[in-house]
Amino acid sequence: MGRARCCCRGAERLASPSVTRRFRPLLLLIIGLCCGAHIGQCQVATTQCRIQKCTTDFVSLTSHLTPAVDGFHAEFCKALRAYSACTQGTAKACRGNLVYHSAVLGISDLMSQRNCSRDGPTPSAHPEIHLEPCNYHSRTQHTHTHSHIHSHSHSHGHGRSRPSYLFCGLFGDPHLRTFKDSFQTCKVEGAWPLIDNDYLSVQVTNVPVVNGSSATATNKITIIFKPYEGCTDQRVYQAVTDSLPAAFDDGTVSSGDPIHTSFGADGAAGKVRALWISERSPGRHVELHAGYIGVTVIIRQLGRYLTLAVRIPEELAQAYDDTQDLQLCLNGCPSSERIDQAGHLPLPPSPPALGLQRQQLRRPGYSAQMQAYPFGARHVFGVEGAKERCSEKLEALDIYFHSCVFDLLTTGDANFTLAAHSAQKDMENLHPHRDRWRIYPRGSAASFFLSNSQLIKKLTPLLLCALSVVFL
């Protein structure tokens, strides 16, 4: 057999033995990261390999799952077993396909991390759909199944798949992550609506954190779950600094009949209501689950201020009229309220933090508060000191890290380090698209790399073809 021919001219020059020996680890890394995006551009992948379908099916089975909901572990393990079985079925056709082998290793790692057994139930290929009117996922799945049956002849069309979700978060001084993954730092002093649609209203109240700075932080959150016929009447939840209740304003902790089926980690079935509150840490961490509209809300108090994270179906987030267009999660902050400059967050000088310290020292009971919040150290941070403190909790130098540095320089309150860290973790738990998790400040090295990704994509086929010459 002759040497495999490359699809790109000039690649042979990249494949000399000395160059290959020196750069083989780097080339293997590049092909492992990029091959999935360039299947078909180089004669490496096998056309009969069905790894893309296996992956698509796995994403479809898990897109609606979130660790915050009971039964996540059992359902995720079922999906992993189905993913594994699918890869086994296409193993022969995918021999030598790096995307396939990466998926197999990834499945094995995930099963170990989640402590999933190899043997066990998998999702049914044609599950019987039991409609639960007060379970958003059940309603949408039922609708999709029936529409798929009636439009089966249009097999080339995509149709409507599982519901698409959006994420919004608010923390710190305050930093806003919108539904469109735009990251903004705003003043927005006073009461402002984050979300206001036909199903849900979320409003925050922000107060100044220190004299000499326009930065504010959230000390009050009000959430209104609007009436939904047959599932719940209106419920209002309100959190303020030092009062993070595990109940709605009327004293109830749930609403609606117990009709939403839930599965625990052991696979046992149970019942939860259409709307309920889960207190994760008394006075510090509360989660609100509105299963009837597919909404999850996480509220935390860290130091003197509150953080918020929301996951909501896209179709519900878009259900509003012209009188409800002022929504920070939807459209971001008004330009007059922005502190950042088109994504660039200029670092403030550190003296405002000194003013905060003096105010705190004069405040009665401050010493007792410092014992309750050990990270609220009386400290004036310089830039390097702030970076060092933030790096203790935040590994990636993304926008959460830079927001943390900004907050420490602005306030001197190290509780904002915990706020940024918790906001990042809540985002990772609720944000439906892992590939959008990381946002980097404009002008950073990572941002430069991402902005030049098109150039990298153009170079990738050449590198893949060089590898085909060397290894085939």
C-alpha positions as CSV (number, residue, x, y, z in Angstrom):
1,M,0.0,0.0,0.0
2,G,1.3,3.4,-0.8
3,R,1.4,6.3,1.5
4,A,-1.9,8.0,2.2
5,R,-2.4,11.1,0.1
6,C,-3.1,14.4,1.8
7,C,-6.0,16.6,0.8
8,C,-3.9,19.7,1.2
9,R,-0.9,20.6,-1.0
10,G,2.3,21.5,0.8
11,A,1.5,19.5,3.9
12,E,4.2,17.0,3.1
13,R,6.8,19.5,4.0
14,L,5.4,19.7,7.5
15,A,5.8,15.9,8.0
16,S,9.6,15.5,8.0
17,P,10.8,13.1,10.7
18,S,12.7,15.7,12.7
19,V,9.7,18.1,12.8
20,T,7.3,15.2,13.6
21,R,9.4,14.0,16.6
22,R,9.6,17.5,18.0
23,F,6.0,18.6,17.6
24,R,4.1,15.3,17.7
25,P,2.6,15.9,21.2
26,L,1.5,19.4,20.1
27,L,0.0,18.1,16.8
28,L,-1.9,15.3,18.7
29,L,-3.3,17.9,21.1
30,I,-4.4,20.1,18.2
31,I,-6.1,17.3,16.3
32,G,-7.8,16.1,19.5
33,L,-9.3,19.5,20.1
34,C,-10.2,20.5,16.6
35,C,-10.9,17.3,14.6
36,G,-14.6,17.3,15.7
37,A,-15.1,20.7,14.0
38,H,-13.4,19.7,10.8
39,I,-14.6,16.2,10.0
40,G,-14.7,15.8,6.2
41,Q,-12.1,18.5,5.5
42,C,-9.2,16.0,5.6
43,Q,-9.2,12.3,4.8
44,V,-9.0,11.1,8.4
45,A,-12.6,10.3,9.6
46,T,-14.6,7.3,8.4
47,T,-17.9,8.3,6.7
48,Q,-19.9,5.5,8.3
49,C,-18.9,6.5,11.8
50,R,-22.0,7.5,13.8
51,I,-20.3,9.2,16.7
52,Q,-21.9,12.5,16.0
53,K,-25.4,11.0,16.2
54,C,-24.4,9.3,19.5
55,T,-23.3,12.6,20.9
56,T,-26.4,14.4,19.6
57,D,-28.7,11.8,21.3
58,F,-26.8,12.2,24.6
59,V,-27.2,16.0,24.5
60,S,-30.9,15.6,23.7
61,L,-31.3,13.2,26.7
62,T,-29.5,15.5,29.2
63,S,-30.2,19.1,27.9
64,H,-33.1,19.5,30.3
65,L,-31.3,18.1,33.4
66,T,-29.8,20.2,36.1
67,P,-28.0,19.1,39.3
68,A,-30.3,21.4,41.3
69,V,-33.2,19.1,40.6
70,D,-33.9,15.7,42.4
71,G,-33.3,12.7,40.2
72,F,-30.4,14.3,38.2
73,H,-28.0,11.5,39.1
74,A,-30.2,8.6,38.1
75,E,-31.3,10.2,34.8
76,F,-27.7,11.3,33.9
77,C,-26.4,7.8,34.5
78,K,-29.2,6.4,32.2
79,A,-28.1,8.8,29.5
80,L,-24.4,7.9,29.9
81,R,-25.2,4.1,29.6
82,A,-27.2,4.8,26.4
83,Y,-24.3,6.9,25.1
84,S,-21.8,4.1,25.9
85,A,-24.0,1.5,24.1
86,C,-24.3,3.8,21.1
87,T,-20.5,4.2,20.8
88,Q,-20.1,0.4,21.1
89,G,-22.4,-0.1,18.2
90,T,-20.4,2.1,16.0
91,A,-16.9,1.1,17.3
92,K,-15.9,-0.8,14.1
93,A,-16.8,2.0,11.8
94,C,-15.1,4.6,14.0
95,R,-11.8,2.8,14.3
96,G,-9.1,5.5,14.2
97,N,-11.5,8.4,14.6
98,L,-10.1,10.7,17.3
99,V,-13.5,12.2,18.1
100,Y,-14.9,8.7,18.8
101,H,-12.0,7.7,21.0
102,S,-12.2,11.0,22.9
103,A,-15.9,10.4,23.5
104,V,-15.2,6.9,24.8
105,L,-12.7,8.2,27.3
106,G,-15.0,11.0,28.3
107,I,-17.9,8.6,28.9
108,S,-15.6,6.4,31.1
109,D,-14.4,9.4,33.1
110,L,-18.0,10.7,33.6
111,M,-19.3,7.3,34.7
112,S,-16.5,7.2,37.3
113,Q,-17.1,10.7,38.5
114,R,-20.8,10.1,38.8
115,N,-20.3,6.6,40.3
116,C,-22.6,5.2,37.5
117,S,-22.7,1.4,37.1
118,R,-22.1,-0.1,33.7
119,D,-25.2,-2.2,34.0
120,G,-28.5,-0.6,34.6
121,P,-31.5,1.0,33.0
122,T,-31.2,3.2,29.9
123,P,-33.8,5.7,28.5
124,S,-36.4,3.9,26.4
125,A,-36.1,4.5,22.7
126,H,-39.8,5.1,22.5
127,P,-40.9,6.1,26.0
128,E,-44.6,6.3,26.8
129,I,-45.3,9.9,27.6
130,H,-47.4,10.5,30.6
131,L,-48.6,14.1,30.4
132,E,-48.1,16.1,33.7
133,P,-49.8,19.5,33.1
134,C,-47.8,21.1,35.9
135,N,-44.5,19.8,34.7
136,Y,-43.0,22.0,32.0
137,H,-40.7,19.4,30.7
138,S,-43.5,16.8,30.5
139,R,-45.7,19.3,28.6
140,T,-43.0,20.2,26.1
141,Q,-41.9,16.6,25.6
142,H,-45.5,15.5,25.0
143,T,-46.0,18.3,22.5
144,H,-42.8,17.5,20.7
145,T,-43.6,13.8,20.6
146,H,-47.0,14.3,19.1
147,S,-45.8,16.9,16.6
148,H,-43.1,14.5,15.6
149,I,-45.6,11.7,14.9
150,H,-47.8,14.0,12.8
151,S,-44.9,15.4,10.8
152,H,-42.9,12.3,10.4
153,S,-43.0,12.5,6.6
154,H,-40.9,15.7,6.8
155,S,-37.8,13.7,8.0
156,H,-35.4,16.3,6.6
157,G,-36.8,19.0,8.8
158,H,-35.5,19.7,12.3
159,G,-38.9,20.3,13.9
160,R,-39.1,21.4,17.5
161,S,-36.7,19.5,19.8
162,R,-36.3,19.7,23.6
163,P,-36.9,23.2,25.1
164,S,-34.0,25.7,24.9
165,Y,-33.1,27.4,28.2
166,L,-31.5,30.7,29.0
167,F,-29.4,31.9,32.0
168,C,-29.1,35.2,33.8
169,G,-26.9,36.0,36.8
170,L,-26.3,39.0,39.1
171,F,-23.6,39.4,41.7
172,G,-21.1,41.8,43.2
173,D,-21.0,45.5,42.4
174,P,-23.2,44.5,40.5
175,H,-22.1,42.4,37.6
176,L,-24.8,41.2,35.2
177,R,-24.7,38.3,32.8
178,T,-27.6,38.6,30.4
179,F,-29.6,36.0,28.5
180,K,-27.4,36.7,25.5
181,D,-24.2,36.1,27.6
182,S,-23.3,39.7,27.6
183,F,-21.4,40.6,30.7
184,Q,-21.9,44.1,32.1
185,T,-21.0,46.0,35.2
186,C,-23.7,48.6,36.1
187,K,-24.7,51.3,38.6
188,V,-28.4,50.7,38.6
189,E,-29.0,52.1,42.0
190,G,-32.5,51.5,43.4
191,A,-35.1,49.0,42.2
192,W,-34.7,47.5,38.7
193,P,-36.5,44.7,36.9
194,L,-34.3,41.8,35.8
195,I,-37.1,39.7,34.4
196,D,-40.7,40.6,33.7
197,N,-42.8,38.4,31.5
198,D,-46.2,36.7,31.6
199,Y,-45.0,34.0,34.0
200,L,-42.4,35.5,36.2
201,S,-41.1,38.8,37.6
202,V,-37.8,39.3,39.2
203,Q,-36.8,42.7,40.7
204,V,-33.6,43.7,42.5
205,T,-32.8,46.7,44.7
206,N,-29.2,47.9,44.7
207,V,-27.6,50.3,47.2
208,P,-24.2,52.2,47.1
209,V,-21.4,50.2,48.7
210,V,-18.9,52.9,49.3
211,N,-18.6,56.7,49.1
212,G,-16.6,57.9,46.1
213,S,-17.7,55.1,43.8
214,S,-20.8,54.6,41.6
215,A,-20.7,50.9,42.2
216,T,-23.7,49.4,44.0
217,A,-24.6,45.9,45.3
218,T,-27.9,44.0,45.8
219,N,-29.6,44.0,49.2
220,K,-33.1,43.0,48.2
221,I,-34.6,40.6,45.7
222,T,-38.3,40.2,45.0
223,I,-39.7,37.4,42.9
224,I,-43.3,37.0,41.7
225,F,-44.5,33.7,40.4
226,K,-47.6,34.6,38.5
227,P,-50.8,32.5,38.5
228,Y,-50.9,29.4,36.3
229,E,-54.3,27.8,36.0
230,G,-54.5,24.3,37.5
231,C,-51.0,24.5,38.9
232,T,-50.5,27.5,41.3
233,D,-51.9,30.7,42.3
234,Q,-49.6,33.8,42.7
235,R,-46.7,33.4,45.1
236,V,-44.3,36.2,46.1
237,Y,-40.8,35.6,47.5
238,Q,-38.7,38.3,49.0
239,A,-35.1,38.2,50.3
240,V,-33.3,41.1,52.0
241,T,-29.9,41.3,53.7
242,D,-29.9,39.2,56.8
243,S,-33.3,37.7,55.9
244,L,-33.2,34.9,53.4
245,P,-36.4,33.0,54.3
246,A,-37.2,29.4,53.3
247,A,-40.9,30.4,52.6
248,F,-43.0,32.7,50.5
249,D,-44.5,35.9,51.8
250,D,-47.6,34.0,52.9
251,G,-45.6,31.5,55.0
252,T,-46.0,28.6,52.6
253,V,-43.1,26.6,51.2
254,S,-44.8,25.2,48.2
255,S,-47.8,25.5,45.9
256,G,-49.9,23.2,43.8
257,D,-50.9,19.6,44.2
258,P,-48.2,17.0,44.5
259,I,-48.3,15.7,40.9
260,H,-44.8,16.2,39.6
261,T,-42.9,12.9,39.7
262,S,-39.3,13.0,41.0
263,F,-36.6,10.3,41.1
264,G,-34.0,10.2,43.9
265,A,-30.4,9.1,43.5
266,D,-31.5,5.6,44.5
267,G,-34.1,5.6,41.7
268,A,-37.0,5.7,44.1
269,A,-40.0,7.7,42.8
270,G,-41.5,10.5,44.9
271,K,-43.8,13.5,44.4
272,V,-43.0,17.2,44.5
273,R,-45.3,20.2,43.9
274,A,-45.4,22.5,41.0
275,L,-43.6,25.2,42.9
276,W,-41.4,24.7,46.0
277,I,-38.5,26.2,48.0
278,S,-35.4,24.3,49.0
279,E,-33.2,25.8,51.8
280,R,-29.7,24.6,51.1
281,S,-28.0,26.6,53.9
282,P,-30.1,28.4,56.5
283,G,-30.0,32.2,55.9
284,R,-27.3,31.8,53.2
285,H,-28.5,29.8,50.3
286,V,-32.1,29.2,49.0
287,E,-33.3,27.7,45.7
288,L,-36.7,28.1,44.2
289,H,-38.0,25.5,41.7
290,A,-41.0,26.3,39.5
291,G,-41.4,23.0,37.8
292,Y,-44.6,24.1,36.0
293,I,-42.7,26.7,34.0
294,G,-39.2,25.0,34.1
295,V,-37.6,27.8,36.1
296,T,-34.9,27.5,38.7
297,V,-33.7,30.4,40.9
298,I,-30.7,30.4,43.2
299,I,-30.3,33.2,45.8
300,R,-27.3,33.5,48.2
301,Q,-26.2,36.0,50.8
302,L,-22.4,36.5,51.0
303,G,-21.3,39.2,53.4
304,R,-23.8,42.0,53.3
305,Y,-25.2,41.5,49.8
306,L,-27.2,39.0,47.7
307,T,-26.4,37.1,44.5
308,L,-28.9,35.7,42.0
309,A,-28.9,33.1,39.3
310,V,-31.9,32.2,37.1
311,R,-32.5,29.4,34.5
312,I,-35.6,29.8,32.4
313,P,-37.0,28.4,29.1
314,E,-36.4,30.7,26.2
315,E,-40.0,30.6,25.0
316,L,-41.2,31.8,28.4
317,A,-38.6,34.5,28.6
318,Q,-39.9,35.9,25.3
319,A,-43.5,36.0,26.5
320,Y,-43.8,39.7,27.2
321,D,-45.4,42.8,25.7
322,D,-44.1,46.3,24.9
323,T,-44.8,47.5,28.4
324,Q,-42.4,45.0,29.8
325,D,-39.3,45.8,27.7
326,L,-37.2,47.1,30.6
327,Q,-35.6,43.9,31.6
328,L,-31.9,43.8,32.5
329,C,-31.6,40.1,31.9
330,L,-33.1,40.5,28.4
331,N,-31.7,43.8,27.2
332,G,-28.9,44.6,29.6
333,C,-28.4,47.8,31.5
334,P,-29.1,51.2,29.8
335,S,-25.9,52.7,28.4
336,S,-26.1,55.6,31.0
337,E,-25.9,53.0,33.8
338,R,-22.9,51.1,32.5
339,I,-19.6,51.2,34.3
340,D,-17.8,48.9,31.9
341,Q,-16.8,50.2,28.5
342,A,-18.2,47.8,25.9
343,G,-17.0,44.8,27.8
344,H,-13.8,46.4,29.2
345,L,-13.9,46.9,33.0
346,P,-11.4,49.5,34.0
347,L,-10.0,48.9,37.5
348,P,-10.7,51.6,40.0
349,P,-8.1,53.1,42.3
350,S,-7.9,51.5,45.7
351,P,-8.6,54.5,48.0
352,P,-12.5,54.1,47.9
353,A,-11.9,50.9,49.8
354,L,-10.3,52.9,52.6
355,G,-13.4,55.0,52.9
356,L,-15.5,51.9,53.3
357,Q,-13.2,50.6,56.0
358,R,-13.5,53.8,58.0
359,Q,-17.3,53.7,57.6
360,Q,-17.3,50.0,58.8
361,L,-15.1,50.7,61.8
362,R,-17.5,53.4,63.0
363,R,-20.5,51.2,62.5
364,P,-21.8,49.6,65.8
365,G,-21.5,45.8,65.9
366,Y,-18.9,45.7,63.1
367,S,-16.6,43.4,65.2
368,A,-19.3,40.9,65.7
369,Q,-20.1,41.0,62.0
370,M,-16.5,40.4,61.1
371,Q,-16.6,37.2,63.2
372,A,-19.7,36.1,61.3
373,Y,-18.0,36.9,58.0
374,P,-14.4,36.0,58.4
375,F,-13.6,36.9,54.8
376,G,-14.8,40.4,55.3
377,A,-11.2,41.4,56.4
378,R,-10.5,45.0,57.1
379,H,-8.1,45.4,54.2
380,V,-7.2,47.9,51.5
381,F,-6.3,45.9,48.4
382,G,-3.8,46.9,45.8
383,V,-4.1,45.4,42.3
384,E,-1.7,42.5,42.9
385,G,-3.2,41.8,46.4
386,A,-6.7,41.7,44.9
387,K,-5.5,39.3,42.2
388,E,-3.9,37.1,44.7
389,R,-7.0,36.9,46.9
390,C,-9.3,36.3,43.9
391,S,-7.0,33.5,42.6
392,E,-7.6,31.6,45.8
393,K,-11.1,30.9,44.7
394,L,-11.1,31.5,40.9
395,E,-8.7,29.5,38.7
396,A,-9.7,30.8,35.3
397,L,-8.8,34.4,34.5
398,D,-12.2,35.0,33.0
399,I,-14.7,37.8,33.6
400,Y,-15.6,36.4,37.1
401,F,-12.0,36.7,38.2
402,H,-11.7,40.3,36.8
403,S,-15.0,41.2,38.4
404,C,-13.7,39.9,41.7
405,V,-10.6,42.1,41.4
406,F,-12.7,45.1,40.6
407,D,-14.9,44.5,43.6
408,L,-12.0,44.1,46.0
409,L,-10.4,47.3,44.8
410,T,-13.7,49.1,45.0
411,T,-14.9,48.0,48.4
412,G,-12.0,46.2,50.3
413,D,-14.6,43.6,51.3
414,A,-13.2,40.1,50.7
415,N,-16.8,38.7,50.8
416,F,-17.0,39.7,47.1
417,T,-14.4,37.0,46.4
418,L,-16.9,34.4,47.7
419,A,-19.7,36.1,45.7
420,A,-17.8,35.8,42.4
421,H,-16.9,32.2,43.1
422,S,-20.4,31.2,44.0
423,A,-21.8,33.1,41.0
424,Q,-19.5,31.1,38.8
425,K,-20.5,27.8,40.3
426,D,-24.2,28.7,40.0
427,M,-23.7,29.6,36.4
428,E,-22.0,26.2,35.8
429,N,-24.9,24.4,37.4
430,L,-27.7,26.3,35.5
431,H,-26.2,27.5,32.2
432,P,-27.3,25.1,29.5
433,H,-24.4,25.6,27.1
434,R,-21.0,24.6,28.4
435,D,-19.2,26.1,25.4
436,R,-20.4,29.5,26.5
437,W,-19.4,29.3,30.1
438,R,-16.2,31.2,29.8
439,I,-16.3,34.9,29.0
440,Y,-13.0,36.8,28.9
441,P,-12.5,40.6,29.2
442,R,-11.9,42.5,26.0
443,G,-8.2,42.8,25.4
444,S,-7.1,39.9,27.5
445,A,-4.8,37.1,26.0
446,A,-7.7,34.7,26.1
447,S,-10.0,37.1,24.3
448,F,-7.3,37.7,21.7
449,F,-7.1,33.9,21.1
450,L,-10.9,33.6,20.8
451,S,-11.2,36.5,18.4
452,N,-8.6,34.9,16.1
453,S,-10.3,31.5,16.2
454,Q,-11.2,31.8,12.5
455,L,-7.6,31.9,11.6
456,I,-6.9,28.8,13.7
457,K,-9.8,27.0,12.0
458,K,-8.3,27.8,8.6
459,L,-4.9,26.4,9.7
460,T,-6.4,23.3,11.2
461,P,-7.1,21.3,8.0
462,L,-3.5,21.8,7.0
463,L,-2.3,20.3,10.3
464,L,-4.7,17.4,10.1
465,C,-3.5,16.6,6.6
466,A,0.1,16.7,7.8
467,L,-0.9,14.2,10.4
468,S,-2.5,11.9,7.9
469,V,0.8,11.8,6.0
470,V,2.7,10.9,9.1
471,F,0.4,8.4,10.8
472,L,-1.6,6.7,8.0
